[in-house]
Amino acid sequence: MSAEPPRGSWIARVFADRTIALVYLTILFLGISYGLALSIAGIFLKNRGFDEPQIGWLVTFFAAGIGALAVPSGSLLSRFGPKRVLIFSLLGYAAAAALFPLMQSWWGFGAVRFFDGAFSVGVWVSSETILLARAPKAEKAFFMSIYAIALAAGYVIGPIVNSVLVLVAPKTTAFFAAGAVALVAATVVALLLDAVRSNEAASGEALGGDGAPEAAPELGTWEVLRKIRSACFATFSYGYFQASVAMFLPLYLIESGMTEEETILIPAFFAAGMLSSVVVAGKLADKHGHLFIMRALGAVGTAAILSFVLTHNELVVYALVLVAGASLAALSPVSLGLQGLVLSPRDLKRGGGLYNAAYGLGMLIGPPVSGTLFKAMSGDAMVLHFAGLWGAFVVATVLWRGDDPRKEAPSPLAARGGPGG
Protein backbone atom coordinates (compact mmCIF):
# COMPACT_ATOMS: atom_id res chain seq x y z
CA MET A 1 0.00 0.00 0.00
CA SER A 2 1.08 3.56 -0.56
CA ALA A 3 1.68 6.04 2.21
CA GLU A 4 -0.78 8.39 0.52
CA PRO A 5 -3.95 8.78 2.59
CA PRO A 6 -6.89 6.89 1.13
CA ARG A 7 -9.49 8.71 -0.91
CA GLY A 8 -13.02 9.31 0.28
CA SER A 9 -14.68 11.06 3.18
CA TRP A 10 -13.04 11.12 6.60
CA ILE A 11 -15.86 8.94 7.94
CA ALA A 12 -15.12 6.26 5.34
CA ARG A 13 -11.39 6.38 6.13
CA VAL A 14 -11.95 6.17 9.87
CA PHE A 15 -14.31 3.21 9.76
CA ALA A 16 -12.56 1.29 6.98
CA ASP A 17 -10.50 -0.52 9.62
CA ARG A 18 -12.84 -2.38 11.99
CA THR A 19 -10.16 -2.62 14.68
CA ILE A 20 -9.70 1.15 14.72
CA ALA A 21 -13.47 1.73 14.77
CA LEU A 22 -13.90 -0.57 17.77
CA VAL A 23 -11.15 1.22 19.67
CA TYR A 24 -12.96 4.51 19.05
CA LEU A 25 -16.21 3.03 20.37
CA THR A 26 -14.45 1.71 23.47
CA ILE A 27 -12.92 5.12 24.18
CA LEU A 28 -16.32 6.77 23.77
CA PHE A 29 -17.68 4.55 26.55
CA LEU A 30 -14.63 5.30 28.68
CA GLY A 31 -15.16 9.04 28.17
CA ILE A 32 -18.78 8.79 29.28
CA SER A 33 -17.63 6.96 32.39
CA TYR A 34 -15.00 9.62 33.13
CA GLY A 35 -17.50 12.43 32.54
CA LEU A 36 -20.01 10.92 34.94
CA ALA A 37 -17.46 10.59 37.74
CA LEU A 38 -15.30 13.70 37.28
CA SER A 39 -18.20 16.13 36.97
CA ILE A 40 -19.15 15.46 40.57
CA ALA A 41 -15.93 14.23 42.21
CA GLY A 42 -14.65 17.56 43.59
CA ILE A 43 -18.02 18.55 45.05
CA PHE A 44 -18.59 15.03 46.42
CA LEU A 45 -15.24 15.08 48.23
CA LYS A 46 -15.81 18.62 49.52
CA ASN A 47 -19.16 17.54 50.95
CA ARG A 48 -17.41 14.63 52.68
CA GLY A 49 -15.30 17.14 54.60
CA PHE A 50 -12.03 17.28 52.64
CA ASP A 51 -10.36 20.62 51.99
CA GLU A 52 -8.59 21.67 48.77
CA PRO A 53 -5.08 20.32 49.58
CA GLN A 54 -6.56 17.01 50.72
CA ILE A 55 -8.53 16.72 47.50
CA GLY A 56 -5.40 17.58 45.55
CA TRP A 57 -3.37 14.90 47.26
CA LEU A 58 -6.09 12.35 46.48
CA VAL A 59 -5.55 13.03 42.80
CA THR A 60 -1.88 12.19 43.27
CA PHE A 61 -2.89 8.63 44.13
CA PHE A 62 -4.48 8.44 40.67
CA ALA A 63 -1.28 9.80 39.15
CA ALA A 64 0.81 7.32 41.15
CA GLY A 65 -1.30 4.53 39.69
CA ILE A 66 -0.57 5.84 36.22
CA GLY A 67 3.15 5.98 36.99
CA ALA A 68 3.16 2.47 38.42
CA LEU A 69 1.87 0.90 35.20
CA ALA A 70 2.80 3.39 32.44
CA VAL A 71 6.42 2.37 31.82
CA PRO A 72 5.95 -1.44 32.24
CA SER A 73 2.77 -1.34 30.13
CA GLY A 74 4.82 -1.93 26.97
CA SER A 75 6.05 -5.26 28.33
CA LEU A 76 2.51 -6.22 29.32
CA LEU A 77 1.28 -5.50 25.80
CA SER A 78 4.04 -7.61 24.28
CA ARG A 79 3.32 -10.53 26.59
CA PHE A 80 -0.48 -10.57 26.74
CA GLY A 81 -1.56 -8.57 23.69
CA PRO A 82 -3.61 -5.34 23.59
CA LYS A 83 -7.00 -7.08 23.70
CA ARG A 84 -6.37 -8.85 27.00
CA VAL A 85 -4.76 -5.76 28.55
CA LEU A 86 -7.68 -3.63 27.37
CA ILE A 87 -10.35 -5.96 28.77
CA PHE A 88 -8.62 -6.40 32.12
CA SER A 89 -7.99 -2.65 32.44
CA LEU A 90 -11.61 -1.76 31.67
CA LEU A 91 -12.90 -4.28 34.21
CA GLY A 92 -10.50 -2.95 36.82
CA TYR A 93 -11.52 0.64 36.15
CA ALA A 94 -15.21 -0.30 36.38
CA ALA A 95 -14.63 -1.81 39.83
CA ALA A 96 -12.63 1.23 41.00
CA ALA A 97 -15.32 3.68 39.84
CA ALA A 98 -18.10 1.79 41.59
CA LEU A 99 -16.13 1.37 44.82
CA PHE A 100 -15.12 5.03 45.09
CA PRO A 101 -18.22 6.41 46.89
CA LEU A 102 -18.23 3.47 49.32
CA MET A 103 -14.93 4.43 50.93
CA GLN A 104 -15.02 5.80 54.48
CA SER A 105 -11.54 7.30 54.90
CA TRP A 106 -9.09 9.49 53.03
CA TRP A 107 -6.72 6.54 52.64
CA GLY A 108 -9.56 4.42 51.28
CA PHE A 109 -10.34 7.01 48.63
CA GLY A 110 -6.63 7.20 47.84
CA ALA A 111 -6.30 3.43 47.38
CA VAL A 112 -9.24 3.34 44.97
CA ARG A 113 -7.86 6.30 43.03
CA PHE A 114 -4.48 4.51 42.71
CA PHE A 115 -6.10 1.53 41.01
CA ASP A 116 -8.27 3.90 38.97
CA GLY A 117 -5.08 5.41 37.54
CA ALA A 118 -3.33 2.08 36.99
CA PHE A 119 -6.24 0.58 35.10
CA SER A 120 -6.83 3.79 33.13
CA VAL A 121 -3.29 3.86 31.78
CA GLY A 122 -3.71 0.26 30.68
CA VAL A 123 -6.67 1.36 28.56
CA TRP A 124 -4.83 4.37 27.14
CA VAL A 125 -1.57 2.67 26.19
CA SER A 126 -3.21 -0.37 24.61
CA SER A 127 -5.69 1.78 22.65
CA GLU A 128 -3.10 4.33 21.50
CA THR A 129 -0.62 1.64 20.47
CA ILE A 130 -3.22 -0.04 18.27
CA LEU A 131 -4.26 3.24 16.67
CA LEU A 132 -0.78 4.65 16.04
CA ALA A 133 0.42 1.37 14.52
CA ARG A 134 -2.59 0.97 12.22
CA ALA A 135 -3.16 4.61 11.18
CA PRO A 136 -1.62 5.78 7.86
CA LYS A 137 1.72 7.55 8.29
CA ALA A 138 0.57 10.75 6.62
CA GLU A 139 -2.49 11.03 8.87
CA LYS A 140 -1.34 10.07 12.37
CA ALA A 141 -2.63 13.27 14.00
CA PHE A 142 -5.91 13.04 12.11
CA PHE A 143 -6.63 9.51 13.31
CA MET A 144 -5.62 10.43 16.85
CA SER A 145 -7.93 13.44 16.64
CA ILE A 146 -10.87 11.07 16.09
CA TYR A 147 -9.69 9.17 19.17
CA ALA A 148 -9.78 12.46 21.08
CA ILE A 149 -13.24 13.23 19.68
CA ALA A 150 -14.55 9.91 20.95
CA LEU A 151 -13.13 10.61 24.40
CA ALA A 152 -14.37 14.21 24.40
CA ALA A 153 -17.84 13.19 23.27
CA GLY A 154 -17.98 10.94 26.31
CA TYR A 155 -16.89 13.82 28.53
CA VAL A 156 -19.76 15.86 27.11
CA ILE A 157 -22.36 13.11 27.44
CA GLY A 158 -21.31 12.10 30.98
CA PRO A 159 -21.84 15.49 32.69
CA ILE A 160 -25.10 16.06 30.80
CA VAL A 161 -26.42 12.72 32.02
CA ASN A 162 -25.15 13.54 35.50
CA SER A 163 -26.93 16.91 35.53
CA VAL A 164 -30.16 14.90 35.27
CA LEU A 165 -29.05 12.17 37.68
CA VAL A 166 -28.37 14.64 40.52
CA LEU A 167 -31.98 15.82 40.29
CA VAL A 168 -33.46 12.37 40.80
CA ALA A 169 -30.83 10.33 42.66
CA PRO A 170 -28.03 10.69 45.23
CA LYS A 171 -24.67 12.00 44.00
CA THR A 172 -23.14 8.54 44.53
CA THR A 173 -25.26 7.23 41.64
CA ALA A 174 -22.88 8.88 39.16
CA PHE A 175 -20.00 6.65 40.27
CA PHE A 176 -22.06 3.45 39.99
CA ALA A 177 -23.22 4.53 36.53
CA ALA A 178 -19.60 5.20 35.55
CA GLY A 179 -18.65 1.65 36.54
CA ALA A 180 -21.56 0.20 34.57
CA VAL A 181 -20.56 2.06 31.40
CA ALA A 182 -16.96 0.82 31.68
CA LEU A 183 -18.31 -2.71 32.07
CA VAL A 184 -20.21 -2.28 28.79
CA ALA A 185 -16.96 -1.16 27.14
CA ALA A 186 -15.14 -4.26 28.37
CA THR A 187 -17.92 -6.44 26.98
CA VAL A 188 -17.67 -4.75 23.57
CA VAL A 189 -13.92 -5.39 23.43
CA ALA A 190 -14.25 -9.01 24.59
CA LEU A 191 -16.89 -9.85 21.99
CA LEU A 192 -15.86 -7.83 18.97
CA LEU A 193 -12.17 -6.84 18.93
CA ASP A 194 -10.00 -9.04 16.71
CA ALA A 195 -7.12 -10.24 18.90
CA VAL A 196 -4.84 -11.06 15.96
CA ARG A 197 -5.20 -7.66 14.29
CA SER A 198 -4.77 -5.77 17.57
CA ASN A 199 -1.73 -7.87 18.47
CA GLU A 200 0.06 -6.70 15.32
CA ALA A 201 0.33 -3.30 16.99
CA ALA A 202 1.94 -4.74 20.12
CA SER A 203 4.45 -6.88 18.26
CA GLY A 204 5.51 -4.08 15.92
CA GLU A 205 4.50 -6.03 12.80
CA ALA A 206 2.11 -3.35 11.52
CA LEU A 207 3.66 -0.26 9.98
CA GLY A 208 1.43 2.76 10.26
CA GLY A 209 -1.35 1.18 8.26
CA ASP A 210 0.93 0.91 5.20
CA GLY A 211 1.49 -2.81 5.21
CA ALA A 212 5.32 -2.86 4.90
CA PRO A 213 7.53 -4.71 7.39
CA GLU A 214 9.59 -2.62 9.80
CA ALA A 215 13.24 -3.63 9.98
CA ALA A 216 14.52 -0.89 12.30
CA PRO A 217 15.88 -2.10 15.67
CA GLU A 218 14.21 -1.02 18.88
CA LEU A 219 15.57 2.14 20.50
CA GLY A 220 16.59 2.47 24.12
CA THR A 221 14.40 4.28 26.63
CA TRP A 222 16.44 7.50 26.59
CA GLU A 223 16.57 7.56 22.81
CA VAL A 224 12.80 7.22 22.64
CA LEU A 225 12.35 9.94 25.26
CA ARG A 226 14.65 12.26 23.32
CA LYS A 227 12.55 11.81 20.19
CA ILE A 228 9.22 12.47 21.94
CA ARG A 229 10.25 15.10 24.53
CA SER A 230 7.95 17.73 23.01
CA ALA A 231 4.99 15.35 23.13
CA CYS A 232 5.89 14.40 26.72
CA PHE A 233 6.08 18.07 27.80
CA ALA A 234 2.67 18.65 26.21
CA THR A 235 1.06 15.73 28.00
CA PHE A 236 2.83 16.57 31.28
CA SER A 237 1.40 20.10 31.11
CA TYR A 238 -2.02 18.81 30.20
CA GLY A 239 -2.03 16.24 33.00
CA TYR A 240 -0.97 18.92 35.48
CA PHE A 241 -3.64 21.31 34.24
CA GLN A 242 -6.49 18.85 33.70
CA ALA A 243 -6.18 17.11 37.07
CA SER A 244 -5.99 20.43 38.88
CA VAL A 245 -8.89 22.20 37.18
CA ALA A 246 -11.13 19.14 37.35
CA MET A 247 -10.99 19.39 41.13
CA PHE A 248 -10.44 23.08 41.83
CA LEU A 249 -12.02 25.09 39.02
CA PRO A 250 -15.58 24.31 40.23
CA LEU A 251 -14.58 25.33 43.77
CA TYR A 252 -12.90 28.49 42.44
CA LEU A 253 -16.02 29.40 40.47
CA ILE A 254 -18.35 28.64 43.41
CA GLU A 255 -16.29 31.06 45.52
CA SER A 256 -16.82 33.59 42.73
CA GLY A 257 -20.61 33.28 42.87
CA MET A 258 -21.59 30.39 40.58
CA THR A 259 -23.78 27.57 41.92
CA GLU A 260 -22.86 23.89 42.15
CA GLU A 261 -25.38 23.07 39.44
CA GLU A 262 -23.81 25.61 37.07
CA THR A 263 -20.30 24.22 37.58
CA ILE A 264 -21.38 20.65 36.75
CA LEU A 265 -21.47 21.66 33.07
CA ILE A 266 -17.86 22.96 33.06
CA PRO A 267 -16.34 19.62 31.85
CA ALA A 268 -18.93 19.46 29.09
CA PHE A 269 -17.98 22.92 27.77
CA PHE A 270 -14.28 22.01 27.93
CA ALA A 271 -14.88 18.81 25.98
CA ALA A 272 -17.17 20.59 23.53
CA GLY A 273 -14.30 22.97 22.81
CA MET A 274 -12.10 20.02 21.95
CA LEU A 275 -14.80 18.61 19.68
CA SER A 276 -15.01 21.89 17.79
CA SER A 277 -11.31 22.06 16.96
CA VAL A 278 -9.57 18.72 17.22
CA VAL A 279 -10.10 17.44 13.66
CA VAL A 280 -9.01 20.77 12.18
CA ALA A 281 -5.96 20.83 14.45
CA GLY A 282 -5.06 17.27 13.47
CA LYS A 283 -5.34 17.96 9.75
CA LEU A 284 -3.32 21.17 10.03
CA ALA A 285 -0.63 19.37 12.01
CA ASP A 286 -0.37 16.57 9.44
CA LYS A 287 -0.04 19.18 6.69
CA HIS A 288 2.04 21.98 8.23
CA GLY A 289 3.91 20.42 11.14
CA HIS A 290 2.92 19.16 14.57
CA LEU A 291 5.11 21.43 16.71
CA PHE A 292 3.95 24.56 14.88
CA ILE A 293 0.31 23.72 15.60
CA MET A 294 1.12 22.69 19.19
CA ARG A 295 2.77 26.08 19.73
CA ALA A 296 -0.27 27.94 18.39
CA LEU A 297 -2.69 25.90 20.50
CA GLY A 298 -0.60 26.48 23.62
CA ALA A 299 -0.52 30.23 23.04
CA VAL A 300 -4.31 30.47 22.60
CA GLY A 301 -4.87 28.32 25.70
CA THR A 302 -2.53 30.49 27.76
CA ALA A 303 -4.50 33.62 26.78
CA ALA A 304 -7.79 31.94 27.72
CA ILE A 305 -6.45 30.94 31.14
CA LEU A 306 -5.21 34.46 31.87
CA SER A 307 -8.69 35.78 31.08
CA PHE A 308 -10.24 33.81 33.97
CA VAL A 309 -8.88 36.29 36.49
CA LEU A 310 -10.64 39.16 34.74
CA THR A 311 -14.25 37.97 34.87
CA HIS A 312 -16.50 35.49 36.66
CA ASN A 313 -19.65 36.07 34.63
CA GLU A 314 -21.30 32.70 34.03
CA LEU A 315 -21.62 33.00 30.24
CA VAL A 316 -18.11 34.42 29.83
CA VAL A 317 -16.69 31.62 31.98
CA TYR A 318 -18.40 29.03 29.80
CA ALA A 319 -16.97 30.73 26.69
CA LEU A 320 -13.44 30.75 28.17
CA VAL A 321 -13.70 27.08 29.12
CA LEU A 322 -14.82 26.38 25.54
CA VAL A 323 -11.75 28.18 24.15
CA ALA A 324 -9.43 26.43 26.62
CA GLY A 325 -10.83 23.08 25.54
CA ALA A 326 -10.54 23.97 21.85
CA SER A 327 -6.85 24.77 22.28
CA LEU A 328 -5.32 22.81 25.16
CA ALA A 329 -7.40 19.64 24.87
CA ALA A 330 -6.61 19.49 21.14
CA LEU A 331 -2.89 19.24 21.98
CA SER A 332 -3.13 15.59 22.95
CA PRO A 333 -3.94 14.06 19.54
CA VAL A 334 -1.48 16.38 17.79
CA SER A 335 1.33 15.39 20.16
CA LEU A 336 0.41 11.71 19.76
CA GLY A 337 0.50 12.19 16.00
CA LEU A 338 4.04 13.58 16.30
CA GLN A 339 4.99 10.60 18.43
CA GLY A 340 3.61 8.18 15.85
CA LEU A 341 5.57 9.95 13.12
CA VAL A 342 9.00 10.01 14.77
CA LEU A 343 8.89 6.48 16.27
CA SER A 344 8.92 3.16 14.43
CA PRO A 345 6.08 0.73 15.24
CA ARG A 346 8.47 -1.34 17.35
CA ASP A 347 9.05 1.65 19.63
CA LEU A 348 5.40 2.70 19.99
CA LYS A 349 4.83 0.55 23.09
CA ARG A 350 7.76 2.12 24.91
CA GLY A 351 6.87 5.58 23.63
CA GLY A 352 3.27 5.16 24.77
CA GLY A 353 4.42 4.15 28.23
CA LEU A 354 6.75 7.15 28.55
CA TYR A 355 4.11 9.50 27.15
CA ASN A 356 1.53 8.38 29.69
CA ALA A 357 4.14 8.40 32.48
CA ALA A 358 4.69 12.09 31.71
CA TYR A 359 0.94 12.63 31.92
CA GLY A 360 0.85 10.84 35.25
CA LEU A 361 3.78 12.91 36.56
CA GLY A 362 1.86 16.08 35.71
CA MET A 363 -1.17 14.76 37.53
CA LEU A 364 1.02 13.80 40.48
CA ILE A 365 2.52 17.26 40.88
CA GLY A 366 -0.31 19.54 39.74
CA PRO A 367 -3.17 19.05 42.23
CA PRO A 368 -1.20 19.35 45.49
CA VAL A 369 0.65 22.43 44.21
CA SER A 370 -2.57 23.96 42.88
CA GLY A 371 -4.55 23.15 46.01
CA THR A 372 -1.85 24.65 48.22
CA LEU A 373 -1.74 27.84 46.13
CA PHE A 374 -5.53 28.03 46.23
CA LYS A 375 -5.67 27.74 50.02
CA ALA A 376 -2.53 29.69 50.99
CA MET A 377 -2.79 32.51 48.45
CA SER A 378 -5.88 32.70 46.24
CA GLY A 379 -7.76 31.13 43.38
CA ASP A 380 -6.36 33.80 41.08
CA ALA A 381 -2.79 32.82 42.01
CA MET A 382 -3.63 29.23 41.12
CA VAL A 383 -5.00 30.27 37.71
CA LEU A 384 -1.95 32.45 36.96
CA HIS A 385 0.45 29.61 37.67
CA PHE A 386 -1.42 27.49 35.09
CA ALA A 387 -0.76 30.24 32.55
CA GLY A 388 2.94 30.21 33.49
CA LEU A 389 3.16 26.47 32.85
CA TRP A 390 1.61 26.72 29.41
CA GLY A 391 3.80 29.72 28.60
CA ALA A 392 6.86 27.58 29.35
CA PHE A 393 5.53 24.90 27.02
CA VAL A 394 5.15 27.42 24.20
CA VAL A 395 8.78 28.49 24.68
CA ALA A 396 9.89 24.83 24.63
CA THR A 397 8.21 24.24 21.26
CA VAL A 398 10.36 27.05 19.85
CA LEU A 399 13.58 25.68 21.35
CA TRP A 400 12.81 22.12 20.19
CA ARG A 401 11.36 22.96 16.79
CA GLY A 402 13.94 20.67 15.15
CA ASP A 403 12.21 17.64 16.73
CA ASP A 404 9.48 17.80 14.08
CA PRO A 405 10.53 16.12 10.79
CA ARG A 406 8.47 18.66 8.86
CA LYS A 407 10.90 21.40 9.88
CA GLU A 408 13.39 19.92 7.44
CA ALA A 409 11.03 18.74 4.69
CA PRO A 410 8.01 20.14 2.87
CA SER A 411 6.00 16.94 3.09
CA PRO A 412 5.88 13.70 5.10
CA LEU A 413 6.77 11.67 2.03
CA ALA A 414 9.89 13.74 1.32
CA ALA A 415 10.88 13.57 4.98
CA ARG A 416 10.74 9.76 4.90
CA GLY A 417 12.29 9.28 1.48
CA GLY A 418 9.08 8.49 -0.39
CA PRO A 419 6.40 5.81 0.09
CA GLY A 420 7.37 3.06 2.46
CA GLY A 421 10.03 5.20 4.29
C-alpha positions in Angstrom: 0.0 0.0 0.0 1.1 3.6 -0.6 1.7 6.0 2.2 -0.8 8.4 0.5 -3.9 8.8 2.6 -6.9 6.9 1.1 -9.5 8.7 -0.9 -13.0 9.3 0.3 -14.7 11.1 3.2 -13.0 11.1 6.6 -15.9 8.9 7.9 -15.1 6.3 5.3 -11.4 6.4 6.1 -12.0 6.2 9.9 -14.3 3.2 9.8 -12.6 1.3 7.0 -10.5 -0.5 9.6 -12.8 -2.4 12.0 -10.2 -2.6 14.7 -9.7 1.2 14.7 -13.5 1.7 14.8 -13.9 -0.6 17.8 -11.1 1.2 19.7 -13.0 4.5 19.0 -16.2 3.0 20.4 -14.4 1.7 23.5 -12.9 5.1 24.2 -16.3 6.8 23.8 -17.7 4.6 26.6 -14.6 5.3 28.7 -15.2 9.0 28.2 -18.8 8.8 29.3 -17.6 7.0 32.4 -15.0 9.6 33.1 -17.5 12.4 32.5 -20.0 10.9 34.9 -17.5 10.6 37.7 -15.3 13.7 37.3 -18.2 16.1 37.0 -19.2 15.5 40.6 -15.9 14.2 42.2 -14.7 17.6 43.6 -18.0 18.6 45.0 -18.6 15.0 46.4 -15.2 15.1 48.2 -15.8 18.6 49.5 -19.2 17.5 51.0 -17.4 14.6 52.7 -15.3 17.1 54.6 -12.0 17.3 52.6 -10.4 20.6 52.0 -8.6 21.7 48.8 -5.1 20.3 49.6 -6.6 17.0 50.7 -8.5 16.7 47.5 -5.4 17.6 45.5 -3.4 14.9 47.3 -6.1 12.4 46.5 -5.6 13.0 42.8 -1.9 12.2 43.3 -2.9 8.6 44.1 -4.5 8.4 40.7 -1.3 9.8 39.1 0.8 7.3 41.2 -1.3 4.5 39.7 -0.6 5.8 36.2 3.1 6.0 37.0 3.2 2.5 38.4 1.9 0.9 35.2 2.8 3.4 32.4 6.4 2.4 31.8 6.0 -1.4 32.2 2.8 -1.3 30.1 4.8 -1.9 27.0 6.0 -5.3 28.3 2.5 -6.2 29.3 1.3 -5.5 25.8 4.0 -7.6 24.3 3.3 -10.5 26.6 -0.5 -10.6 26.7 -1.6 -8.6 23.7 -3.6 -5.3 23.6 -7.0 -7.1 23.7 -6.4 -8.8 27.0 -4.8 -5.8 28.5 -7.7 -3.6 27.4 -10.3 -6.0 28.8 -8.6 -6.4 32.1 -8.0 -2.7 32.4 -11.6 -1.8 31.7 -12.9 -4.3 34.2 -10.5 -3.0 36.8 -11.5 0.6 36.1 -15.2 -0.3 36.4 -14.6 -1.8 39.8 -12.6 1.2 41.0 -15.3 3.7 39.8 -18.1 1.8 41.6 -16.1 1.4 44.8 -15.1 5.0 45.1 -18.2 6.4 46.9 -18.2 3.5 49.3 -14.9 4.4 50.9 -15.0 5.8 54.5 -11.5 7.3 54.9 -9.1 9.5 53.0 -6.7 6.5 52.6 -9.6 4.4 51.3 -10.3 7.0 48.6 -6.6 7.2 47.8 -6.3 3.4 47.4 -9.2 3.3 45.0 -7.9 6.3 43.0 -4.5 4.5 42.7 -6.1 1.5 41.0 -8.3 3.9 39.0 -5.1 5.4 37.5 -3.3 2.1 37.0 -6.2 0.6 35.1 -6.8 3.8 33.1 -3.3 3.9 31.8 -3.7 0.3 30.7 -6.7 1.4 28.6 -4.8 4.4 27.1 -1.6 2.7 26.2 -3.2 -0.4 24.6 -5.7 1.8 22.6 -3.1 4.3 21.5 -0.6 1.6 20.5 -3.2 0.0 18.3 -4.3 3.2 16.7 -0.8 4.6 16.0 0.4 1.4 14.5 -2.6 1.0 12.2 -3.2 4.6 11.2 -1.6 5.8 7.9 1.7 7.5 8.3 0.6 10.7 6.6 -2.5 11.0 8.9 -1.3 10.1 12.4 -2.6 13.3 14.0 -5.9 13.0 12.1 -6.6 9.5 13.3 -5.6 10.4 16.8 -7.9 13.4 16.6 -10.9 11.1 16.1 -9.7 9.2 19.2 -9.8 12.5 21.1 -13.2 13.2 19.7 -14.5 9.9 20.9 -13.1 10.6 24.4 -14.4 14.2 24.4 -17.8 13.2 23.3 -18.0 10.9 26.3 -16.9 13.8 28.5 -19.8 15.9 27.1 -22.4 13.1 27.4 -21.3 12.1 31.0 -21.8 15.5 32.7 -25.1 16.1 30.8 -26.4 12.7 32.0 -25.1 13.5 35.5 -26.9 16.9 35.5 -30.2 14.9 35.3 -29.1 12.2 37.7 -28.4 14.6 40.5 -32.0 15.8 40.3 -33.5 12.4 40.8 -30.8 10.3 42.7 -28.0 10.7 45.2 -24.7 12.0 44.0 -23.1 8.5 44.5 -25.3 7.2 41.6 -22.9 8.9 39.2 -20.0 6.6 40.3 -22.1 3.5 40.0 -23.2 4.5 36.5 -19.6 5.2 35.5 -18.7 1.7 36.5 -21.6 0.2 34.6 -20.6 2.1 31.4 -17.0 0.8 31.7 -18.3 -2.7 32.1 -20.2 -2.3 28.8 -17.0 -1.2 27.1 -15.1 -4.3 28.4 -17.9 -6.4 27.0 -17.7 -4.8 23.6 -13.9 -5.4 23.4 -14.2 -9.0 24.6 -16.9 -9.9 22.0 -15.9 -7.8 19.0 -12.2 -6.8 18.9 -10.0 -9.0 16.7 -7.1 -10.2 18.9 -4.8 -11.1 16.0 -5.2 -7.7 14.3 -4.8 -5.8 17.6 -1.7 -7.9 18.5 0.1 -6.7 15.3 0.3 -3.3 17.0 1.9 -4.7 20.1 4.5 -6.9 18.3 5.5 -4.1 15.9 4.5 -6.0 12.8 2.1 -3.3 11.5 3.7 -0.3 10.0 1.4 2.8 10.3 -1.3 1.2 8.3 0.9 0.9 5.2 1.5 -2.8 5.2 5.3 -2.9 4.9 7.5 -4.7 7.4 9.6 -2.6 9.8 13.2 -3.6 10.0 14.5 -0.9 12.3 15.9 -2.1 15.7 14.2 -1.0 18.9 15.6 2.1 20.5 16.6 2.5 24.1 14.4 4.3 26.6 16.4 7.5 26.6 16.6 7.6 22.8 12.8 7.2 22.6 12.4 9.9 25.3 14.7 12.3 23.3 12.5 11.8 20.2 9.2 12.5 21.9 10.3 15.1 24.5 8.0 17.7 23.0 5.0 15.4 23.1 5.9 14.4 26.7 6.1 18.1 27.8 2.7 18.7 26.2 1.1 15.7 28.0 2.8 16.6 31.3 1.4 20.1 31.1 -2.0 18.8 30.2 -2.0 16.2 33.0 -1.0 18.9 35.5 -3.6 21.3 34.2 -6.5 18.8 33.7 -6.2 17.1 37.1 -6.0 20.4 38.9 -8.9 22.2 37.2 -11.1 19.1 37.4 -11.0 19.4 41.1 -10.4 23.1 41.8 -12.0 25.1 39.0 -15.6 24.3 40.2 -14.6 25.3 43.8 -12.9 28.5 42.4 -16.0 29.4 40.5 -18.3 28.6 43.4 -16.3 31.1 45.5 -16.8 33.6 42.7 -20.6 33.3 42.9 -21.6 30.4 40.6 -23.8 27.6 41.9 -22.9 23.9 42.2 -25.4 23.1 39.4 -23.8 25.6 37.1 -20.3 24.2 37.6 -21.4 20.7 36.8 -21.5 21.7 33.1 -17.9 23.0 33.1 -16.3 19.6 31.9 -18.9 19.5 29.1 -18.0 22.9 27.8 -14.3 22.0 27.9 -14.9 18.8 26.0 -17.2 20.6 23.5 -14.3 23.0 22.8 -12.1 20.0 21.9 -14.8 18.6 19.7 -15.0 21.9 17.8 -11.3 22.1 17.0 -9.6 18.7 17.2 -10.1 17.4 13.7 -9.0 20.8 12.2 -6.0 20.8 14.5 -5.1 17.3 13.5 -5.3 18.0 9.7 -3.3 21.2 10.0 -0.6 19.4 12.0 -0.4 16.6 9.4 0.0 19.2 6.7 2.0 22.0 8.2 3.9 20.4 11.1 2.9 19.2 14.6 5.1 21.4 16.7 4.0 24.6 14.9 0.3 23.7 15.6 1.1 22.7 19.2 2.8 26.1 19.7 -0.3 27.9 18.4 -2.7 25.9 20.5 -0.6 26.5 23.6 -0.5 30.2 23.0 -4.3 30.5 22.6 -4.9 28.3 25.7 -2.5 30.5 27.8 -4.5 33.6 26.8 -7.8 31.9 27.7 -6.4 30.9 31.1 -5.2 34.5 31.9 -8.7 35.8 31.1 -10.2 33.8 34.0 -8.9 36.3 36.5 -10.6 39.2 34.7 -14.3 38.0 34.9 -16.5 35.5 36.7 -19.6 36.1 34.6 -21.3 32.7 34.0 -21.6 33.0 30.2 -18.1 34.4 29.8 -16.7 31.6 32.0 -18.4 29.0 29.8 -17.0 30.7 26.7 -13.4 30.7 28.2 -13.7 27.1 29.1 -14.8 26.4 25.5 -11.7 28.2 24.2 -9.4 26.4 26.6 -10.8 23.1 25.5 -10.5 24.0 21.9 -6.9 24.8 22.3 -5.3 22.8 25.2 -7.4 19.6 24.9 -6.6 19.5 21.1 -2.9 19.2 22.0 -3.1 15.6 22.9 -3.9 14.1 19.5 -1.5 16.4 17.8 1.3 15.4 20.2 0.4 11.7 19.8 0.5 12.2 16.0 4.0 13.6 16.3 5.0 10.6 18.4 3.6 8.2 15.8 5.6 10.0 13.1 9.0 10.0 14.8 8.9 6.5 16.3 8.9 3.2 14.4 6.1 0.7 15.2 8.5 -1.3 17.3 9.0 1.7 19.6 5.4 2.7 20.0 4.8 0.6 23.1 7.8 2.1 24.9 6.9 5.6 23.6 3.3 5.2 24.8 4.4 4.2 28.2 6.8 7.2 28.6 4.1 9.5 27.2 1.5 8.4 29.7 4.1 8.4 32.5 4.7 12.1 31.7 0.9 12.6 31.9 0.9 10.8 35.3 3.8 12.9 36.6 1.9 16.1 35.7 -1.2 14.8 37.5 1.0 13.8 40.5 2.5 17.3 40.9 -0.3 19.5 39.7 -3.2 19.0 42.2 -1.2 19.3 45.5 0.6 22.4 44.2 -2.6 24.0 42.9 -4.5 23.1 46.0 -1.9 24.6 48.2 -1.7 27.8 46.1 -5.5 28.0 46.2 -5.7 27.7 50.0 -2.5 29.7 51.0 -2.8 32.5 48.5 -5.9 32.7 46.2 -7.8 31.1 43.4 -6.4 33.8 41.1 -2.8 32.8 42.0 -3.6 29.2 41.1 -5.0 30.3 37.7 -2.0 32.5 37.0 0.4 29.6 37.7 -1.4 27.5 35.1 -0.8 30.2 32.5 2.9 30.2 33.5 3.2 26.5 32.9 1.6 26.7 29.4 3.8 29.7 28.6 6.9 27.6 29.4 5.5 24.9 27.0 5.1 27.4 24.2 8.8 28.5 24.7 9.9 24.8 24.6 8.2 24.2 21.3 10.4 27.0 19.9 13.6 25.7 21.3 12.8 22.1 20.2 11.4 23.0 16.8 13.9 20.7 15.2 12.2 17.6 16.7 9.5 17.8 14.1 10.5 16.1 10.8 8.5 18.7 8.9 10.9 21.4 9.9 13.4 19.9 7.4 11.0 18.7 4.7 8.0 20.1 2.9 6.0 16.9 3.1 5.9 13.7 5.1 6.8 11.7 2.0 9.9 13.7 1.3 10.9 13.6 5.0 10.7 9.8 4.9 12.3 9.3 1.5 9.1 8.5 -0.4 6.4 5.8 0.1 7.4 3.1 2.5 10.0 5.2 4.3 
